[in-house]
Amino acid sequence: MSDKKHHMEKQATLNRNAPYQLDSEVAEALGSFLSNHPPGEAVKKGDWQGLRDNANDFYKNLNLYLPVHEDIKRSTFFCFSKDGKEITLRWYTKPGAGTGAAVVYVHGGGRLAGSVDLYDKIVADFVHRTDVAFLSVGYRLPPAGKDESFAEDVLAAIIWLIDHAAERGIDPERIAIMGDSGGGGIAASAAMLARDRGIRLARQILLYPMLDDRTTVEDEALAPFAVWNYDSNYTGWKASMSAEPGSDDVSAAIVPMRQNRFEGLAPAYIVVGFLDIFRNENVAYAFSLLKSGVPVELHIHPGVPHAFDFLAPESTVAKRAVADHIRVIRSI
């Protein structure tokens, strides 16, 4: 074998085994999505309105590919947050298939985008697949939403569901909190607030959650794969809290990874991609829970970026991850 050929084959092997490389199926799906829906103009760091517009456009495009489940029944209710503001709730059930469990769902969007409407198909699909009822929370976004209001809005939804559990056919001991991305971080904060106020949750189900305002310094290895990048992360945190992201003035009531007491929190299921900028903070959160005696199921999927299960639902890795989501929801 010539030295040149040996070098080429060695390099090919290294490339196949490189940790910072997109899963081929995910890369193909992501390329197809971006080809059909080119991203909007890049927004400047700190431009929360521009970032919100881009993120909501992404959700609108994503909805074009999501299934429609006509078997899912929806009802709209309202509750009031701690400060008296009205919060919209959307209740999802699959007629004839109630399990007695329920999930309070906190939509994603980097703490500044997304909505109950934009997540309607996503939530309905979880209900369709699991038979478990879901309550989707229309928490306030910036500038109306700020600091502790995110967790307070979600906690108000949890309390509403507990108070109406009997008429909804729900066991109040079998209510879980769930969220993805920015919503996952808010769900974690709400779980902490629930613990502090003596409210027991059955599970916290966190899909690549946004947990730490200090994740704003670029990791050069991860940056090329950042579906949600470091500037966007700064913008999302900056828009949603009064303190400067990364400063010493940030409250643990706002940012889960600023918390120093993890005892007594609900058992956690956490999923993140190896190529997600939230990877390290998700692992750190899981470790903090474990050190405090909280049961944790943690999955780090190789070769995938943020929101991979939404972006490449037909990929092998996404199907594997979603099967775990479904299993955990059914186990509540």
C-alpha positions as a printed NumPy array, in Angstrom:
array([[  0.   ,   0.   ,   0.   ],
       [  1.442,   3.394,  -0.943],
       [  2.029,   5.971,   1.757],
       [ -0.47 ,   8.321,   0.059],
       [ -3.201,   5.684,  -0.089],
       [ -2.544,   4.689,   3.522],
       [ -2.822,   8.325,   4.599],
       [ -6.11 ,   8.78 ,   2.698],
       [ -7.636,   5.656,   4.221],
       [ -6.448,   6.665,   7.687],
       [ -7.963,  10.137,   7.22 ],
       [-11.249,   8.65 ,   6.03 ],
       [-11.385,   6.477,   9.147],
       [-10.678,   9.487,  11.356],
       [-13.437,  11.451,   9.623],
       [-15.946,   8.639,  10.131],
       [-15.081,   8.525,  13.807],
       [-14.844,  12.286,  14.346],
       [-17.089,  13.344,  17.236],
       [-17.83 ,  16.726,  15.669],
       [-19.586,  15.469,  12.577],
       [-23.265,  15.481,  11.709],
       [-25.14 ,  12.214,  11.553],
       [-25.562,  11.582,   7.808],
       [-29.353,  11.198,   7.943],
       [-29.729,  14.338,  10.034],
       [-27.396,  16.251,   7.696],
       [-29.491,  15.23 ,   4.696],
       [-32.773,  16.205,   6.386],
       [-31.365,  19.499,   7.614],
       [-30.027,  20.304,   4.146],
       [-33.407,  19.544,   2.603],
       [-35.254,  21.704,   5.138],
       [-32.899,  24.647,   4.631],
       [-33.129,  24.278,   0.878],
       [-36.919,  24.5  ,   1.001],
       [-36.948,  27.137,   3.735],
       [-33.815,  29.296,   3.659],
       [-33.242,  31.02 ,   6.992],
       [-34.098,  34.686,   7.325],
       [-31.504,  37.422,   7.433],
       [-29.031,  37.102,  10.264],
       [-29.97 ,  39.303,  13.186],
       [-27.587,  41.251,  15.347],
       [-26.783,  40.101,  18.849],
       [-29.378,  41.632,  21.151],
       [-32.066,  42.069,  18.47 ],
       [-34.796,  40.096,  20.235],
       [-37.58 ,  41.129,  17.86 ],
       [-35.633,  40.026,  14.786],
       [-34.72 ,  36.755,  16.467],
       [-38.347,  36.201,  17.475],
       [-39.488,  36.752,  13.889],
       [-36.922,  34.278,  12.551],
       [-37.748,  31.672,  15.192],
       [-41.484,  31.936,  14.589],
       [-40.917,  31.613,  10.839],
       [-39.014,  28.41 ,  11.571],
       [-41.955,  27.029,  13.561],
       [-44.399,  27.996,  10.804],
       [-42.28 ,  26.15 ,   8.24 ],
       [-41.879,  23.165,  10.553],
       [-45.655,  22.967,  10.901],
       [-45.95 ,  22.296,   7.183],
       [-44.466,  18.838,   7.789],
       [-46.123,  17.894,  11.061],
       [-49.005,  15.398,  11.076],
       [-52.621,  16.395,  11.679],
       [-54.439,  14.25 ,  14.244],
       [-58.173,  14.726,  13.97 ],
       [-58.743,  12.338,  16.883],
       [-57.34 ,  14.819,  19.412],
       [-59.804,  16.993,  21.307],
       [-58.793,  20.507,  22.355],
       [-60.303,  22.838,  24.946],
       [-59.2  ,  26.319,  26.006],
       [-59.078,  27.461,  29.619],
       [-57.523,  30.318,  31.554],
       [-55.715,  30.719,  34.847],
       [-54.117,  33.622,  36.668],
       [-50.445,  33.975,  37.455],
       [-49.11 ,  35.172,  40.8  ],
       [-49.303,  38.824,  39.686],
       [-52.922,  38.454,  38.529],
       [-52.204,  38.297,  34.785],
       [-54.352,  35.917,  32.746],
       [-52.609,  32.909,  31.163],
       [-54.071,  30.886,  28.294],
       [-54.148,  27.1  ,  28.639],
       [-54.926,  24.534,  25.944],
       [-56.051,  21.107,  27.095],
       [-55.479,  18.103,  24.804],
       [-57.066,  14.695,  25.169],
       [-57.539,  11.581,  23.098],
       [-61.191,  10.545,  23.608],
       [-61.533,   7.112,  25.17 ],
       [-57.825,   6.836,  25.878],
       [-57.231,   8.639,  29.175],
       [-54.56 ,   7.152,  31.434],
       [-55.079,   9.324,  34.515],
       [-51.697,  10.999,  33.944],
       [-51.092,  14.458,  32.501],
       [-48.222,  16.578,  31.197],
       [-47.953,  20.346,  31.545],
       [-46.092,  21.385,  28.381],
       [-43.885,  24.482,  28.074],
       [-43.213,  25.377,  24.434],
       [-39.762,  26.222,  23.138],
       [-38.569,  29.393,  21.462],
       [-35.479,  30.597,  23.305],
       [-37.545,  32.389,  25.973],
       [-38.722,  34.94 ,  23.409],
       [-40.598,  33.09 ,  20.653],
       [-43.031,  30.243,  20.028],
       [-46.643,  29.989,  21.182],
       [-49.39 ,  27.557,  22.082],
       [-50.681,  27.838,  18.506],
       [-47.288,  27.223,  16.888],
       [-46.862,  24.132,  19.079],
       [-50.39 ,  22.839,  18.556],
       [-49.413,  19.996,  16.196],
       [-46.368,  19.059,  18.277],
       [-48.388,  18.696,  21.469],
       [-51.257,  16.923,  19.701],
       [-48.771,  14.404,  18.298],
       [-47.488,  13.562,  21.784],
       [-51.072,  13.018,  22.954],
       [-51.859,  10.888,  19.909],
       [-48.799,   8.681,  20.471],
       [-49.056,   8.304,  24.244],
       [-52.794,   8.573,  25.145],
       [-51.686,  10.938,  27.94 ],
       [-53.479,  14.279,  28.336],
       [-51.436,  17.473,  27.871],
       [-51.914,  21.038,  29.087],
       [-50.022,  23.55 ,  26.93 ],
       [-49.149,  26.836,  28.665],
       [-49.301,  30.243,  26.974],
       [-46.733,  31.828,  29.261],
       [-45.907,  35.495,  28.706],
       [-43.021,  36.347,  26.395],
       [-40.842,  39.476,  26.551],
       [-41.413,  42.306,  27.086],
       [-44.555,  41.264,  29.024],
       [-42.718,  38.257,  30.427],
       [-39.601,  38.911,  32.479],
       [-37.507,  37.291,  35.184],
       [-39.596,  35.073,  37.51 ],
       [-42.817,  35.503,  35.504],
       [-41.97 ,  32.548,  33.235],
       [-41.825,  30.022,  36.069],
       [-44.739,  31.68 ,  37.883],
       [-46.95 ,  31.426,  34.778],
       [-46.146,  27.739,  34.398],
       [-46.612,  27.053,  38.106],
       [-50.039,  28.717,  37.88 ],
       [-50.922,  26.231,  35.131],
       [-49.753,  23.323,  37.308],
       [-51.855,  24.557,  40.221],
       [-54.875,  25.01 ,  37.926],
       [-54.55 ,  21.418,  36.745],
       [-54.226,  20.099,  40.3  ],
       [-57.31 ,  22.081,  41.31 ],
       [-59.278,  20.718,  38.324],
       [-57.804,  17.216,  38.344],
       [-61.02 ,  15.443,  39.326],
       [-63.119,  16.985,  36.555],
       [-60.328,  16.4  ,  34.034],
       [-59.981,  12.756,  35.069],
       [-56.407,  13.253,  36.27 ],
       [-54.585,  11.831,  39.269],
       [-52.869,  14.871,  40.862],
       [-49.972,  12.609,  41.866],
       [-49.316,  11.812,  38.19 ],
       [-48.673,  15.267,  36.737],
       [-45.347,  15.875,  34.978],
       [-43.73 ,  19.036,  33.635],
       [-42.235,  18.92 ,  30.126],
       [-40.579,  21.4  ,  27.799],
       [-38.104,  21.734,  24.965],
       [-35.267,  24.208,  24.486],
       [-36.187,  27.541,  26.118],
       [-39.357,  25.891,  27.386],
       [-37.285,  23.1  ,  28.909],
       [-35.349,  25.603,  30.993],
       [-38.571,  27.28 ,  32.12 ],
       [-40.   ,  23.861,  32.969],
       [-36.951,  23.178,  35.16 ],
       [-37.437,  26.524,  36.927],
       [-41.124,  25.76 ,  37.448],
       [-40.191,  22.368,  38.927],
       [-37.94 ,  24.148,  41.429],
       [-40.691,  26.622,  42.271],
       [-43.154,  23.766,  42.737],
       [-40.783,  22.009,  45.142],
       [-40.268,  25.201,  47.15 ],
       [-44.024,  25.621,  47.53 ],
       [-44.741,  22.049,  48.503],
       [-46.175,  20.904,  45.166],
       [-45.137,  17.43 ,  44.099],
       [-44.489,  16.664,  40.429],
       [-44.189,  13.139,  39.071],
       [-41.447,  13.895,  36.531],
       [-39.572,  16.645,  34.722],
       [-39.138,  15.795,  31.037],
       [-36.573,  18.121,  29.488],
       [-35.693,  18.078,  25.794],
       [-32.348,  19.854,  25.221],
       [-33.289,  22.51 ,  27.815],
       [-31.88 ,  26.057,  27.969],
       [-30.556,  26.095,  31.538],
       [-27.616,  28.485,  31.913],
       [-27.297,  32.162,  30.954],
       [-23.51 ,  31.788,  30.927],
       [-23.52 ,  29.712,  27.72 ],
       [-22.653,  32.692,  25.545],
       [-18.926,  32.146,  24.911],
       [-18.381,  30.32 ,  21.642],
       [-17.008,  26.79 ,  21.58 ],
       [-15.208,  26.686,  18.227],
       [-15.821,  22.962,  17.801],
       [-19.588,  23.271,  18.338],
       [-20.17 ,  26.61 ,  16.599],
       [-20.451,  25.21 ,  13.024],
       [-23.327,  22.958,  14.116],
       [-25.184,  25.519,  16.215],
       [-28.792,  25.554,  15.029],
       [-29.33 ,  27.856,  18.021],
       [-26.078,  29.783,  18.309],
       [-24.263,  31.658,  21.055],
       [-25.409,  35.143,  19.99 ],
       [-29.01 ,  33.915,  19.878],
       [-28.571,  32.418,  23.328],
       [-27.355,  35.731,  24.715],
       [-30.261,  37.523,  23.037],
       [-32.828,  35.107,  24.453],
       [-31.507,  35.448,  27.983],
       [-31.037,  39.223,  27.725],
       [-34.605,  39.758,  26.491],
       [-36.096,  37.679,  29.279],
       [-34.374,  38.975,  32.391],
       [-33.378,  42.254,  33.978],
       [-29.802,  41.276,  34.838],
       [-27.003,  41.008,  32.306],
       [-26.51 ,  37.388,  31.179],
       [-23.43 ,  35.916,  32.777],
       [-23.246,  38.527,  35.532],
       [-23.192,  37.896,  39.266],
       [-26.644,  39.472,  39.682],
       [-28.597,  36.609,  38.091],
       [-31.15 ,  34.94 ,  40.346],
       [-31.492,  31.186,  40.799],
       [-35.253,  31.729,  40.523],
       [-34.712,  32.623,  36.858],
       [-31.811,  30.415,  35.745],
       [-31.87 ,  26.73 ,  36.772],
       [-28.095,  26.309,  36.776],
       [-27.715,  29.217,  39.215],
       [-29.567,  27.052,  41.737],
       [-27.515,  25.642,  44.623],
       [-30.156,  23.284,  46.026],
       [-31.373,  20.398,  43.895],
       [-32.69 ,  18.097,  46.625],
       [-36.333,  17.167,  46.421],
       [-36.808,  17.889,  42.733],
       [-38.863,  15.602,  40.529],
       [-37.06 ,  12.717,  38.777],
       [-35.668,  13.921,  35.467],
       [-35.476,  12.692,  31.89 ],
       [-33.02 ,  14.81 ,  29.893],
       [-32.166,  14.532,  26.2  ],
       [-29.545,  16.522,  24.287],
       [-27.423,  16.205,  21.161],
       [-23.643,  16.014,  21.286],
       [-23.525,  18.925,  18.796],
       [-25.884,  21.151,  20.805],
       [-24.453,  24.211,  22.591],
       [-26.638,  23.197,  25.571],
       [-24.842,  19.838,  25.912],
       [-22.497,  20.759,  28.757],
       [-25.1  ,  22.624,  30.817],
       [-27.529,  19.705,  30.403],
       [-24.905,  17.28 ,  31.669],
       [-24.049,  19.637,  34.538],
       [-27.73 ,  19.861,  35.508],
       [-28.08 ,  16.075,  35.412],
       [-24.962,  15.718,  37.592],
       [-26.3  ,  18.28 ,  40.084],
       [-29.518,  16.284,  40.367],
       [-27.64 ,  13.011,  40.778],
       [-25.417,  14.42 ,  43.518],
       [-28.592,  15.432,  45.346],
       [-30.143,  11.99 ,  45.108],
       [-32.636,  12.823,  42.341],
       [-33.145,   9.996,  39.813],
       [-32.016,  10.986,  36.308],
       [-32.238,   9.388,  32.872],
       [-29.815,  11.25 ,  30.586],
       [-29.377,  10.707,  26.844],
       [-26.629,  12.376,  24.812],
       [-27.165,  11.506,  21.166],
       [-24.008,  11.601,  19.027],
       [-23.847,  13.477,  15.749],
       [-26.935,  15.63 ,  16.247],
       [-27.583,  19.341,  16.895],
       [-30.279,  21.189,  18.786],
       [-33.897,  20.159,  18.027],
       [-32.739,  17.218,  15.912],
       [-35.94 ,  15.273,  16.544],
       [-37.994,  18.118,  15.046],
       [-35.607,  18.778,  12.155],
       [-35.022,  15.174,  11.081],
       [-37.965,  13.147,  12.409],
       [-37.422,  10.26 ,   9.996],
       [-33.764,   9.766,  10.912],
       [-32.797,   6.69 ,  12.892],
       [-31.468,   8.741,  15.814],
       [-34.635,  10.872,  16.006],
       [-36.878,   7.81 ,  15.956],
       [-34.801,   6.298,  18.747],
       [-35.015,   9.488,  20.797],
       [-38.755,   9.95 ,  20.258],
       [-39.383,   6.331,  21.247],
       [-37.72 ,   7.184,  24.563],
       [-39.833,  10.337,  24.921],
       [-42.98 ,   8.275,  24.403],
       [-41.855,   5.553,  26.826],
       [-41.152,   8.086,  29.573],
       [-44.441,   9.962,  29.072],
       [-46.386,   6.709,  29.213],
       [-44.624,   5.781,  32.446],
       [-45.928,   8.791,  34.393]])
